[in-house]
Amino acid sequence: MTAERKCPTCGTNFEHDPASQWRPFCSRRCKLADLGNWMDGVYRFSRPLGVDDLEDDEALLNQLMADAAASRED
Ligand SMILES: [Zn+2]
């Protein structure tokens, strides 16, 4: 007995094989396409935490520490 499933990527109805390594997608292509979309999203969302921003954070941290040191001297 096989179950018909709708591929989340391409919308094609296909026979769902529980043992398929591509489930719940119809094919490797669709699984990779979905993974690509997911990676795209992660990459976009993670961009604010990129190396440039970590360097900005370090500069900000140094600034805050300098301010703290200066205020202690008052
Ligand atoms: Zn598909």
N, CA, C, O and the ligand as a Tripos MOL2 file, in Angstrom:
@<TRIPOS>MOLECULE
protein
  297   295    75     0     0
PROTEIN
NO_CHARGES

@<TRIPOS>ATOM
      1 N           0.8500   -1.2010    0.0000 N.3       1 MET1
      2 CA          0.0000    0.0000    0.0000 C.3       1 MET1
      3 C           0.8790    1.2430    0.0000 C.2       1 MET1
      4 O           1.7660    1.3910    0.8410 O.2       1 MET1
      5 N           0.6280    2.1140   -0.9320 N.am      2 THR2
      6 CA          1.3900    3.3540   -0.9930 C.3       2 THR2
      7 C           0.4560    4.5310   -0.7980 C.2       2 THR2
      8 O          -0.7160    4.4740   -1.1700 O.2       2 THR2
      9 N           0.9630    5.5680   -0.2300 N.am      3 ALA3
     10 CA          0.1760    6.7620    0.0330 C.3       3 ALA3
     11 C           0.5420    7.8510   -0.9650 C.2       3 ALA3
     12 O           1.7150    8.0800   -1.2610 O.2       3 ALA3
     13 N          -0.4850    8.5130   -1.4750 N.am      4 GLU4
     14 CA         -0.2150    9.6530   -2.3490 C.3       4 GLU4
     15 C           0.0760   10.8690   -1.4910 C.2       4 GLU4
     16 O          -0.6610   11.1890   -0.5580 O.2       4 GLU4
     17 N           1.1340   11.5170   -1.8170 N.am      5 ARG5
     18 CA          1.4860   12.7290   -1.0950 C.3       5 ARG5
     19 C           1.7050   13.8530   -2.0920 C.2       5 ARG5
     20 O           1.9840   13.6210   -3.2680 O.2       5 ARG5
     21 N           1.5720   15.0570   -1.6020 N.am      6 LYS6
     22 CA          1.8270   16.2170   -2.4330 C.3       6 LYS6
     23 C           3.1950   16.7710   -2.0540 C.2       6 LYS6
     24 O           3.4580   17.0730   -0.8900 O.2       6 LYS6
     25 N           4.0390   16.8950   -3.0320 N.am      7 CYS7
     26 CA          5.3780   17.3970   -2.7770 C.3       7 CYS7
     27 C           5.3150   18.8630   -2.3390 C.2       7 CYS7
     28 O           4.7320   19.6830   -3.0490 O.2       7 CYS7
     29 N           5.8990   19.2130   -1.1890 N.am      8 PRO8
     30 CA          5.8490   20.5910   -0.6960 C.3       8 PRO8
     31 C           6.5540   21.5780   -1.6250 C.2       8 PRO8
     32 O           6.2390   22.7680   -1.6240 O.2       8 PRO8
     33 N           7.5010   21.0900   -2.4100 N.am      9 THR9
     34 CA          8.2760   21.9960   -3.2560 C.3       9 THR9
     35 C           7.5870   22.2610   -4.5840 C.2       9 THR9
     36 O           7.3660   23.4130   -4.9550 O.2       9 THR9
     37 N           7.2420   21.1830   -5.3090 N.am     10 CYS10
     38 CA          6.7150   21.3700   -6.6570 C.3      10 CYS10
     39 C           5.2150   21.1220   -6.7380 C.2      10 CYS10
     40 O           4.6070   21.3920   -7.7740 O.2      10 CYS10
     41 N           4.5990   20.6090   -5.6610 N.am     11 GLY11
     42 CA          3.1550   20.4100   -5.6600 C.3      11 GLY11
     43 C           2.6920   19.2050   -6.4260 C.2      11 GLY11
     44 O           1.4900   19.0100   -6.6070 O.2      11 GLY11
     45 N           3.6260   18.3820   -6.8870 N.am     12 THR12
     46 CA          3.2590   17.1790   -7.6330 C.3      12 THR12
     47 C           2.7610   16.0950   -6.6870 C.2      12 THR12
     48 O           3.3540   15.8630   -5.6340 O.2      12 THR12
     49 N           1.6670   15.4290   -7.0670 N.am     13 ASN13
     50 CA          1.2290   14.2590   -6.3140 C.3      13 ASN13
     51 C           2.1170   13.0970   -6.7050 C.2      13 ASN13
     52 O           2.3250   12.8290   -7.8880 O.2      13 ASN13
     53 N           2.6400   12.4100   -5.7060 N.am     14 PHE14
     54 CA          3.5160   11.2890   -5.9990 C.3      14 PHE14
     55 C           3.2550   10.1890   -4.9810 C.2      14 PHE14
     56 O           2.6800   10.4340   -3.9200 O.2      14 PHE14
     57 N           3.6840    8.9790   -5.3120 N.am     15 GLU15
     58 CA          3.5270    7.8720   -4.3790 C.3      15 GLU15
     59 C           4.5730    8.0030   -3.2970 C.2      15 GLU15
     60 O           5.7760    7.9740   -3.5570 O.2      15 GLU15
     61 N           4.0960    8.1460   -2.0920 N.am     16 HIS16
     62 CA          4.9980    8.3770   -0.9690 C.3      16 HIS16
     63 C           5.5830    7.0670   -0.4840 C.2      16 HIS16
     64 O           4.8570    6.1660   -0.0660 O.2      16 HIS16
     65 N           6.8710    6.9700   -0.5400 N.am     17 ASP17
     66 CA          7.5640    5.7920   -0.0360 C.3      17 ASP17
     67 C           8.1710    6.1440    1.3170 C.2      17 ASP17
     68 O           9.0770    6.9750    1.3920 O.2      17 ASP17
     69 N           7.6760    5.5130    2.3940 N.am     18 PRO18
     70 CA          8.1820    5.8450    3.7390 C.3      18 PRO18
     71 C           9.6830    5.6560    3.8690 C.2      18 PRO18
     72 O          10.3110    6.2520    4.7450 O.2      18 PRO18
     73 N          10.2620    4.8340    3.0080 N.am     19 ALA19
     74 CA         11.6910    4.5720    3.0820 C.3      19 ALA19
     75 C          12.4920    5.5480    2.2290 C.2      19 ALA19
     76 O          13.7220    5.5210    2.2270 O.2      19 ALA19
     77 N          11.7890    6.4020    1.5120 N.am     20 SER20
     78 CA         12.4950    7.3050    0.6170 C.3      20 SER20
     79 C          13.3530    8.2890    1.3840 C.2      20 SER20
     80 O          12.9140    8.8660    2.3780 O.2      20 SER20
     81 N          14.5600    8.4770    0.9250 N.am     21 GLN21
     82 CA         15.4430    9.4280    1.5890 C.3      21 GLN21
     83 C          15.0750   10.8580    1.2160 C.2      21 GLN21
     84 O          15.5990   11.8100    1.7950 O.2      21 GLN21
     85 N          14.1710   11.0080    0.2480 N.am     22 TRP22
     86 CA         13.8060   12.3750   -0.1690 C.3      22 TRP22
     87 C          12.5010   12.8430    0.4570 C.2      22 TRP22
     88 O          12.0940   13.9890    0.2660 O.2      22 TRP22
     89 N          11.8330   11.9440    1.2180 N.am     23 ARG23
     90 CA         10.5600   12.3450    1.8040 C.3      23 ARG23
     91 C          10.7520   13.5390    2.7350 C.2      23 ARG23
     92 O          11.8020   13.6240    3.3720 O.2      23 ARG23
     93 N           9.8260   14.4400    2.8470 N.am     24 PRO24
     94 CA          8.4970   14.3360    2.2350 C.3      24 PRO24
     95 C           8.4480   14.8930    0.8160 C.2      24 PRO24
     96 O           7.3720   15.2330    0.3230 O.2      24 PRO24
     97 N           9.5720   14.9890    0.1720 N.am     25 PHE25
     98 CA          9.6100   15.5340   -1.1850 C.3      25 PHE25
     99 C           9.5740   14.4170   -2.2040 C.2      25 PHE25
    100 O           9.8320   13.2590   -1.8760 O.2      25 PHE25
    101 N           9.2510   14.7650   -3.4520 N.am     26 CYS26
    102 CA          9.0830   13.7410   -4.4670 C.3      26 CYS26
    103 C          10.4230   13.2870   -5.0260 C.2      26 CYS26
    104 O          10.5240   12.2000   -5.5950 O.2      26 CYS26
    105 N          11.4290   14.0950   -4.8700 N.am     27 SER27
    106 CA         12.7040   13.7830   -5.5080 C.3      27 SER27
    107 C          13.8380   14.5270   -4.8260 C.2      27 SER27
    108 O          13.6270   15.4300   -4.0160 O.2      27 SER27
    109 N          15.0150   14.1280   -5.1700 N.am     28 ARG28
    110 CA         16.2230   14.7780   -4.6570 C.3      28 ARG28
    111 C          16.2220   16.2580   -5.0180 C.2      28 ARG28
    112 O          16.5760   17.1100   -4.2030 O.2      28 ARG28
    113 N          15.8160   16.5520   -6.2610 N.am     29 ARG29
    114 CA         15.8030   17.9250   -6.7330 C.3      29 ARG29
    115 C          14.9550   18.8080   -5.8260 C.2      29 ARG29
    116 O          15.3530   19.9130   -5.4560 O.2      29 ARG29
    117 N          13.7610   18.2890   -5.4740 N.am     30 CYS30
    118 CA         12.8420   19.0860   -4.6630 C.3      30 CYS30
    119 C          13.3500   19.2240   -3.2340 C.2      30 CYS30
    120 O          13.1910   20.2770   -2.6160 O.2      30 CYS30
    121 N          13.9490   18.1830   -2.7160 N.am     31 LYS31
    122 CA         14.4980   18.2740   -1.3700 C.3      31 LYS31
    123 C          15.6190   19.3070   -1.3340 C.2      31 LYS31
    124 O          15.6890   20.1250   -0.4170 O.2      31 LYS31
    125 N          16.4830   19.2670   -2.3240 N.am     32 LEU32
    126 CA         17.5900   20.2140   -2.3640 C.3      32 LEU32
    127 C          17.0750   21.6360   -2.5770 C.2      32 LEU32
    128 O          17.6210   22.5880   -2.0200 O.2      32 LEU32
    129 N          16.0220   21.7740   -3.3850 N.am     33 ALA33
    130 CA         15.4440   23.1000   -3.6180 C.3      33 ALA33
    131 C          14.9120   23.6580   -2.3140 C.2      33 ALA33
    132 O          15.0970   24.8360   -2.0090 O.2      33 ALA33
    133 N          14.2420   22.7980   -1.5400 N.am     34 ASP34
    134 CA         13.6990   23.2450   -0.2570 C.3      34 ASP34
    135 C          14.8220   23.5880    0.7080 C.2      34 ASP34
    136 O          14.7620   24.5980    1.4090 O.2      34 ASP34
    137 N          15.8460   22.7430    0.7400 N.am     35 LEU35
    138 CA         16.9930   22.9910    1.6030 C.3      35 LEU35
    139 C          17.6690   24.3000    1.1950 C.2      35 LEU35
    140 O          18.1140   25.0730    2.0430 O.2      35 LEU35
    141 N          17.7370   24.5320   -0.1120 N.am     36 GLY36
    142 CA         18.3240   25.7720   -0.6070 C.3      36 GLY36
    143 C          17.5460   26.9780   -0.1200 C.2      36 GLY36
    144 O          18.1350   27.9770    0.2920 O.2      36 GLY36
    145 N          16.2150   26.8900   -0.1660 N.am     37 ASN37
    146 CA         15.3840   27.9820    0.3310 C.3      37 ASN37
    147 C          15.6240   28.2050    1.8070 C.2      37 ASN37
    148 O          15.7190   29.3400    2.2750 O.2      37 ASN37
    149 N          15.7190   27.1080    2.5300 N.am     38 TRP38
    150 CA         15.9300   27.1810    3.9740 C.3      38 TRP38
    151 C          17.2850   27.8270    4.2700 C.2      38 TRP38
    152 O          17.3890   28.7010    5.1300 O.2      38 TRP38
    153 N          18.3070   27.3930    3.5580 N.am     39 MET39
    154 CA         19.6390   27.9570    3.7520 C.3      39 MET39
    155 C          19.6380   29.4390    3.4130 C.2      39 MET39
    156 O          20.2810   30.2410    4.0910 O.2      39 MET39
    157 N          18.9100   29.7990    2.3560 N.am     40 ASP40
    158 CA         18.7770   31.2010    1.9740 C.3      40 ASP40
    159 C          18.2570   32.0130    3.1440 C.2      40 ASP40
    160 O          18.7880   33.0750    3.4700 O.2      40 ASP40
    161 N          17.2020   31.4930    3.7750 N.am     41 GLY41
    162 CA         16.5900   32.1860    4.8950 C.3      41 GLY41
    163 C          17.5410   32.2990    6.0640 C.2      41 GLY41
    164 O          17.6520   33.3550    6.6880 O.2      41 GLY41
    165 N          18.2250   31.2120    6.3590 N.am     42 VAL42
    166 CA         19.1710   31.2180    7.4760 C.3      42 VAL42
    167 C          20.2760   32.2230    7.2000 C.2      42 VAL42
    168 O          20.6880   32.9790    8.0800 O.2      42 VAL42
    169 N          20.7460   32.2160    5.9610 N.am     43 TYR43
    170 CA         21.8440   33.1010    5.6060 C.3      43 TYR43
    171 C          21.4180   34.5550    5.7730 C.2      43 TYR43
    172 O          22.1660   35.3810    6.2960 O.2      43 TYR43
    173 N          20.1780   34.8570    5.3100 N.am     44 ARG44
    174 CA         19.6740   36.2170    5.4580 C.3      44 ARG44
    175 C          19.5480   36.5930    6.9240 C.2      44 ARG44
    176 O          19.9800   37.6650    7.3480 O.2      44 ARG44
    177 N          18.9420   35.6850    7.6950 N.am     45 PHE45
    178 CA         18.6960   36.0040    9.1040 C.3      45 PHE45
    179 C          19.9930   36.0870    9.8930 C.2      45 PHE45
    180 O          20.0840   36.8410   10.8620 O.2      45 PHE45
    181 N          20.9950   35.3190    9.4860 N.am     46 SER46
    182 CA         22.2210   35.2760   10.2710 C.3      46 SER46
    183 C          23.1860   36.3800    9.8540 C.2      46 SER46
    184 O          24.2100   36.5900   10.5050 O.2      46 SER46
    185 N          22.8630   37.0840    8.7720 N.am     47 ARG47
    186 CA         23.7990   38.0860    8.2920 C.3      47 ARG47
    187 C          24.1240   39.1490    9.3490 C.2      47 ARG47
    188 O          25.2780   39.5680    9.4420 O.2      47 ARG47
    189 N          23.1440   39.6010   10.1520 N.am     48 PRO48
    190 CA         23.4810   40.5920   11.1890 C.3      48 PRO48
    191 C          24.4960   40.0700   12.2010 C.2      48 PRO48
    192 O          25.0890   40.8540   12.9420 O.2      48 PRO48
    193 N          24.7000   38.7580   12.2390 N.am     49 LEU49
    194 CA         25.6640   38.1890   13.1690 C.3      49 LEU49
    195 C          26.9480   37.8080   12.4500 C.2      49 LEU49
    196 O          27.7090   36.9720   12.9350 O.2      49 LEU49
    197 N          27.1890   38.4150   11.3020 N.am     50 GLY50
    198 CA         28.3740   38.1000   10.5160 C.3      50 GLY50
    199 C          29.6390   38.6730   11.1350 C.2      50 GLY50
    200 O          29.6020   39.3270   12.1780 O.2      50 GLY50
    201 N          30.7470   38.4160   10.4760 N.am     51 VAL51
    202 CA         32.0500   38.8300   11.0110 C.3      51 VAL51
    203 C          32.1190   40.3470   11.1790 C.2      51 VAL51
    204 O          32.6270   40.8420   12.1860 O.2      51 VAL51
    205 N          31.6110   41.0780   10.1960 N.am     52 ASP52
    206 CA         31.6460   42.5300   10.2940 C.3      52 ASP52
    207 C          30.9530   43.0290   11.5510 C.2      52 ASP52
    208 O          31.4110   43.9620   12.2110 O.2      52 ASP52
    209 N          29.8330   42.3780   11.8640 N.am     53 ASP53
    210 CA         29.0560   42.8170   13.0130 C.3      53 ASP53
    211 C          29.7510   42.4430   14.3160 C.2      53 ASP53
    212 O          29.6580   43.1670   15.3070 O.2      53 ASP53
    213 N          30.4440   41.3130   14.3100 N.am     54 LEU54
    214 CA         31.1900   40.9320   15.5070 C.3      54 LEU54
    215 C          32.3050   41.9500   15.7360 C.2      54 LEU54
    216 O          32.6030   42.3010   16.8780 O.2      54 LEU54
    217 N          32.9160   42.4180   14.6620 N.am     55 GLU55
    218 CA         33.9540   43.4400   14.8010 C.3      55 GLU55
    219 C          33.3470   44.7300   15.3230 C.2      55 GLU55
    220 O          33.9480   45.4250   16.1430 O.2      55 GLU55
    221 N          32.1320   45.0490   14.8340 N.am     56 ASP56
    222 CA         31.4350   46.2250   15.3510 C.3      56 ASP56
    223 C          31.1620   46.0630   16.8380 C.2      56 ASP56
    224 O          31.3170   47.0010   17.6200 O.2      56 ASP56
    225 N          30.7520   44.8490   17.2150 N.am     57 ASP57
    226 CA         30.4600   44.5940   18.6260 C.3      57 ASP57
    227 C          31.7110   44.7840   19.4680 C.2      57 ASP57
    228 O          31.6480   45.3230   20.5730 O.2      57 ASP57
    229 N          32.8430   44.3400   18.9450 N.am     58 GLU58
    230 CA         34.0870   44.4640   19.6990 C.3      58 GLU58
    231 C          34.4470   45.9390   19.8620 C.2      58 GLU58
    232 O          34.8910   46.3590   20.9310 O.2      58 GLU58
    233 N          34.2530   46.7240   18.7990 N.am     59 ALA59
    234 CA         34.5190   48.1530   18.8730 C.3      59 ALA59
    235 C          33.5760   48.7990   19.8820 C.2      59 ALA59
    236 O          33.9740   49.6630   20.6640 O.2      59 ALA59
    237 N          32.3100   48.3590   19.8480 N.am     60 LEU60
    238 CA         31.3270   48.8970   20.7870 C.3      60 LEU60
    239 C          31.6980   48.5180   22.2180 C.2      60 LEU60
    240 O          31.5880   49.3230   23.1440 O.2      60 LEU60
    241 N          32.1360   47.2810   22.3720 N.am     61 LEU61
    242 CA         32.5210   46.7980   23.7010 C.3      61 LEU61
    243 C          33.7230   47.6030   24.2140 C.2      61 LEU61
    244 O          33.7630   48.0060   25.3770 O.2      61 LEU61
    245 N          34.6910   47.8270   23.3340 N.am     62 ASN62
    246 CA         35.8570   48.6130   23.7430 C.3      62 ASN62
    247 C          35.4440   50.0130   24.1380 C.2      62 ASN62
    248 O          35.9530   50.5700   25.1100 O.2      62 ASN62
    249 N          34.5000   50.5920   23.3670 N.am     63 GLN63
    250 CA         34.0080   51.9390   23.6550 C.3      63 GLN63
    251 C          33.3390   51.9790   25.0230 C.2      63 GLN63
    252 O          33.5600   52.8950   25.8150 O.2      63 GLN63
    253 N          32.5060   50.9550   25.2850 N.am     64 LEU64
    254 CA         31.8020   50.8980   26.5670 C.3      64 LEU64
    255 C          32.7970   50.7510   27.7190 C.2      64 LEU64
    256 O          32.6310   51.3570   28.7780 O.2      64 LEU64
    257 N          33.8260   49.9440   27.5000 N.am     65 MET65
    258 CA         34.8240   49.7530   28.5600 C.3      65 MET65
    259 C          35.6080   51.0290   28.7780 C.2      65 MET65
    260 O          35.9300   51.3670   29.9170 O.2      65 MET65
    261 N          35.9240   51.7550   27.6980 N.am     66 ALA66
    262 CA         36.6400   53.0170   27.8180 C.3      66 ALA66
    263 C          35.7750   54.0240   28.5670 C.2      66 ALA66
    264 O          36.2670   54.7580   29.4240 O.2      66 ALA66
    265 N          34.4750   54.0570   28.2390 N.am     67 ASP67
    266 CA         33.5530   54.9490   28.9330 C.3      67 ASP67
    267 C          33.4910   54.6030   30.4200 C.2      67 ASP67
    268 O          33.4960   55.4830   31.2810 O.2      67 ASP67
    269 N          33.4320   53.2990   30.6990 N.am     68 ALA68
    270 CA         33.3330   52.8660   32.0910 C.3      68 ALA68
    271 C          34.5950   53.2660   32.8550 C.2      68 ALA68
    272 O          34.5250   53.7210   33.9960 O.2      68 ALA68
    273 N          35.7490   53.0880   32.2070 N.am     69 ALA69
    274 CA         37.0040   53.4520   32.8460 C.3      69 ALA69
    275 C          37.0720   54.9480   33.0840 C.2      69 ALA69
    276 O          37.5360   55.3990   34.1310 O.2      69 ALA69
    277 N          36.6040   55.7220   32.1020 N.am     70 ALA70
    278 CA         36.6230   57.1830   32.2170 C.3      70 ALA70
    279 C          35.7000   57.6420   33.3450 C.2      70 ALA70
    280 O          36.0320   58.5590   34.0970 O.2      70 ALA70
    281 N          34.5520   57.0030   33.4520 N.am     71 SER71
    282 CA         33.5920   57.4310   34.4870 C.3      71 SER71
    283 C          34.0960   57.0500   35.8750 C.2      71 SER71
    284 O          33.7620   57.7040   36.8630 O.2      71 SER71
    285 N          34.9010   55.9900   35.9460 N.am     72 ARG72
    286 CA         35.4590   55.6090   37.2460 C.3      72 ARG72
    287 C          36.4840   56.6360   37.7300 C.2      72 ARG72
    288 O          36.6800   56.8120   38.9320 O.2      72 ARG72
    289 N          37.1440   57.3230   36.7640 N.am     73 GLU73
    290 CA         38.1690   58.2900   37.1190 C.3      73 GLU73
    291 C          37.5800   59.5820   37.6500 C.2      73 GLU73
    292 O          38.2820   60.3770   38.2750 O.2      73 GLU73
    293 N          36.2890   59.7990   37.4050 N.am     74 ASP74
    294 CA         35.6820   61.0520   37.8620 C.3      74 ASP74
    295 C          35.5810   61.1100   39.3860 C.2      74 ASP74
    296 O          35.0930   62.0980   39.9350 O.2      74 ASP74
    297 ZN          8.6230   17.7430   -6.0480 Zn       75 ZN75
@<TRIPOS>BOND
     1     1     2 1
     2     2     3 1
     3     3     4 2
     4     3     5 am
     5     5     6 1
     6     6     7 1
     7     7     8 2
     8     7     9 am
     9     9    10 1
    10    10    11 1
    11    11    12 2
    12    11    13 am
    13    13    14 1
    14    14    15 1
    15    15    16 2
    16    15    17 am
    17    17    18 1
    18    18    19 1
    19    19    20 2
    20    19    21 am
    21    21    22 1
    22    22    23 1
    23    23    24 2
    24    23    25 am
    25    25    26 1
    26    26    27 1
    27    27    28 2
    28    27    29 am
    29    29    30 1
    30    30    31 1
    31    31    32 2
    32    31    33 am
    33    33    34 1
    34    34    35 1
    35    35    36 2
    36    35    37 am
    37    37    38 1
    38    38    39 1
    39    39    40 2
    40    39    41 am
    41    41    42 1
    42    42    43 1
    43    43    44 2
    44    43    45 am
    45    45    46 1
    46    46    47 1
    47    47    48 2
    48    47    49 am
    49    49    50 1
    50    50    51 1
    51    51    52 2
    52    51    53 am
    53    53    54 1
    54    54    55 1
    55    55    56 2
    56    55    57 am
    57    57    58 1
    58    58    59 1
    59    59    60 2
    60    59    61 am
    61    61    62 1
    62    62    63 1
    63    63    64 2
    64    63    65 am
    65    65    66 1
    66    66    67 1
    67    67    68 2
    68    67    69 am
    69    69    70 1
    70    70    71 1
    71    71    72 2
    72    71    73 am
    73    73    74 1
    74    74    75 1
    75    75    76 2
    76    75    77 am
    77    77    78 1
    78    78    79 1
    79    79    80 2
    80    79    81 am
    81    81    82 1
    82    82    83 1
    83    83    84 2
    84    83    85 am
    85    85    86 1
    86    86    87 1
    87    87    88 2
    88    87    89 am
    89    89    90 1
    90    90    91 1
    91    91    92 2
    92    91    93 am
    93    93    94 1
    94    94    95 1
    95    95    96 2
    96    95    97 am
    97    97    98 1
    98    98    99 1
    99    99   100 2
   100    99   101 am
   101   101   102 1
   102   102   103 1
   103   103   104 2
   104   103   105 am
   105   105   106 1
   106   106   107 1
   107   107   108 2
   108   107   109 am
   109   109   110 1
   110   110   111 1
   111   111   112 2
   112   111   113 am
   113   113   114 1
   114   114   115 1
   115   115   116 2
   116   115   117 am
   117   117   118 1
   118   118   119 1
   119   119   120 2
   120   119   121 am
   121   121   122 1
   122   122   123 1
   123   123   124 2
   124   123   125 am
   125   125   126 1
   126   126   127 1
   127   127   128 2
   128   127   129 am
   129   129   130 1
   130   130   131 1
   131   131   132 2
   132   131   133 am
   133   133   134 1
   134   134   135 1
   135   135   136 2
   136   135   137 am
   137   137   138 1
   138   138   139 1
   139   139   140 2
   140   139   141 am
   141   141   142 1
   142   142   143 1
   143   143   144 2
   144   143   145 am
   145   145   146 1
   146   146   147 1
   147   147   148 2
   148   147   149 am
   149   149   150 1
   150   150   151 1
   151   151   152 2
   152   151   153 am
   153   153   154 1
   154   154   155 1
   155   155   156 2
   156   155   157 am
   157   157   158 1
   158   158   159 1
   159   159   160 2
   160   159   161 am
   161   161   162 1
   162   162   163 1
   163   163   164 2
   164   163   165 am
   165   165   166 1
   166   166   167 1
   167   167   168 2
   168   167   169 am
   169   169   170 1
   170   170   171 1
   171   171   172 2
   172   171   173 am
   173   173   174 1
   174   174   175 1
   175   175   176 2
   176   175   177 am
   177   177   178 1
   178   178   179 1
   179   179   180 2
   180   179   181 am
   181   181   182 1
   182   182   183 1
   183   183   184 2
   184   183   185 am
   185   185   186 1
   186   186   187 1
   187   187   188 2
   188   187   189 am
   189   189   190 1
   190   190   191 1
   191   191   192 2
   192   191   193 am
   193   193   194 1
   194   194   195 1
   195   195   196 2
   196   195   197 am
   197   197   198 1
   198   198   199 1
   199   199   200 2
   200   199   201 am
   201   201   202 1
   202   202   203 1
   203   203   204 2
   204   203   205 am
   205   205   206 1
   206   206   207 1
   207   207   208 2
   208   207   209 am
   209   209   210 1
   210   210   211 1
   211   211   212 2
   212   211   213 am
   213   213   214 1
   214   214   215 1
   215   215   216 2
   216   215   217 am
   217   217   218 1
   218   218   219 1
   219   219   220 2
   220   219   221 am
   221   221   222 1
   222   222   223 1
   223   223   224 2
   224   223   225 am
   225   225   226 1
   226   226   227 1
   227   227   228 2
   228   227   229 am
   229   229   230 1
   230   230   231 1
   231   231   232 2
   232   231   233 am
   233   233   234 1
   234   234   235 1
   235   235   236 2
   236   235   237 am
   237   237   238 1
   238   238   239 1
   239   239   240 2
   240   239   241 am
   241   241   242 1
   242   242   243 1
   243   243   244 2
   244   243   245 am
   245   245   246 1
   246   246   247 1
   247   247   248 2
   248   247   249 am
   249   249   250 1
   250   250   251 1
   251   251   252 2
   252   251   253 am
   253   253   254 1
   254   254   255 1
   255   255   256 2
   256   255   257 am
   257   257   258 1
   258   258   259 1
   259   259   260 2
   260   259   261 am
   261   261   262 1
   262   262   263 1
   263   263   264 2
   264   263   265 am
   265   265   266 1
   266   266   267 1
   267   267   268 2
   268   267   269 am
   269   269   270 1
   270   270   271 1
   271   271   272 2
   272   271   273 am
   273   273   274 1
   274   274   275 1
   275   275   276 2
   276   275   277 am
   277   277   278 1
   278   278   279 1
   279   279   280 2
   280   279   281 am
   281   281   282 1
   282   282   283 1
   283   283   284 2
   284   283   285 am
   285   285   286 1
   286   286   287 1
   287   287   288 2
   288   287   289 am
   289   289   290 1
   290   290   291 1
   291   291   292 2
   292   291   293 am
   293   293   294 1
   294   294   295 1
   295   295   296 2
@<TRIPOS>SUBSTRUCTURE
     1 MET1         2 RESIDUE 1 A MET
     2 THR2         6 RESIDUE 1 A THR
     3 ALA3        10 RESIDUE 1 A ALA
     4 GLU4        14 RESIDUE 1 A GLU
     5 ARG5        18 RESIDUE 1 A ARG
     6 LYS6        22 RESIDUE 1 A LYS
     7 CYS7        26 RESIDUE 1 A CYS
     8 PRO8        30 RESIDUE 1 A PRO
     9 THR9        34 RESIDUE 1 A THR
    10 CYS10       38 RESIDUE 1 A CYS
    11 GLY11       42 RESIDUE 1 A GLY
    12 THR12       46 RESIDUE 1 A THR
    13 ASN13       50 RESIDUE 1 A ASN
    14 PHE14       54 RESIDUE 1 A PHE
    15 GLU15       58 RESIDUE 1 A GLU
    16 HIS16       62 RESIDUE 1 A HIS
    17 ASP17       66 RESIDUE 1 A ASP
    18 PRO18       70 RESIDUE 1 A PRO
    19 ALA19       74 RESIDUE 1 A ALA
    20 SER20       78 RESIDUE 1 A SER
    21 GLN21       82 RESIDUE 1 A GLN
    22 TRP22       86 RESIDUE 1 A TRP
    23 ARG23       90 RESIDUE 1 A ARG
    24 PRO24       94 RESIDUE 1 A PRO
    25 PHE25       98 RESIDUE 1 A PHE
    26 CYS26      102 RESIDUE 1 A CYS
    27 SER27      106 RESIDUE 1 A SER
    28 ARG28      110 RESIDUE 1 A ARG
    29 ARG29      114 RESIDUE 1 A ARG
    30 CYS30      118 RESIDUE 1 A CYS
    31 LYS31      122 RESIDUE 1 A LYS
    32 LEU32      126 RESIDUE 1 A LEU
    33 ALA33      130 RESIDUE 1 A ALA
    34 ASP34      134 RESIDUE 1 A ASP
    35 LEU35      138 RESIDUE 1 A LEU
    36 GLY36      142 RESIDUE 1 A GLY
    37 ASN37      146 RESIDUE 1 A ASN
    38 TRP38      150 RESIDUE 1 A TRP
    39 MET39      154 RESIDUE 1 A MET
    40 ASP40      158 RESIDUE 1 A ASP
    41 GLY41      162 RESIDUE 1 A GLY
    42 VAL42      166 RESIDUE 1 A VAL
    43 TYR43      170 RESIDUE 1 A TYR
    44 ARG44      174 RESIDUE 1 A ARG
    45 PHE45      178 RESIDUE 1 A PHE
    46 SER46      182 RESIDUE 1 A SER
    47 ARG47      186 RESIDUE 1 A ARG
    48 PRO48      190 RESIDUE 1 A PRO
    49 LEU49      194 RESIDUE 1 A LEU
    50 GLY50      198 RESIDUE 1 A GLY
    51 VAL51      202 RESIDUE 1 A VAL
    52 ASP52      206 RESIDUE 1 A ASP
    53 ASP53      210 RESIDUE 1 A ASP
    54 LEU54      214 RESIDUE 1 A LEU
    55 GLU55      218 RESIDUE 1 A GLU
    56 ASP56      222 RESIDUE 1 A ASP
    57 ASP57      226 RESIDUE 1 A ASP
    58 GLU58      230 RESIDUE 1 A GLU
    59 ALA59      234 RESIDUE 1 A ALA
    60 LEU60      238 RESIDUE 1 A LEU
    61 LEU61      242 RESIDUE 1 A LEU
    62 ASN62      246 RESIDUE 1 A ASN
    63 GLN63      250 RESIDUE 1 A GLN
    64 LEU64      254 RESIDUE 1 A LEU
    65 MET65      258 RESIDUE 1 A MET
    66 ALA66      262 RESIDUE 1 A ALA
    67 ASP67      266 RESIDUE 1 A ASP
    68 ALA68      270 RESIDUE 1 A ALA
    69 ALA69      274 RESIDUE 1 A ALA
    70 ALA70      278 RESIDUE 1 A ALA
    71 SER71      282 RESIDUE 1 A SER
    72 ARG72      286 RESIDUE 1 A ARG
    73 GLU73      290 RESIDUE 1 A GLU
    74 ASP74      294 RESIDUE 1 A ASP
    75 ZN75       297 GROUP 0 **** ****
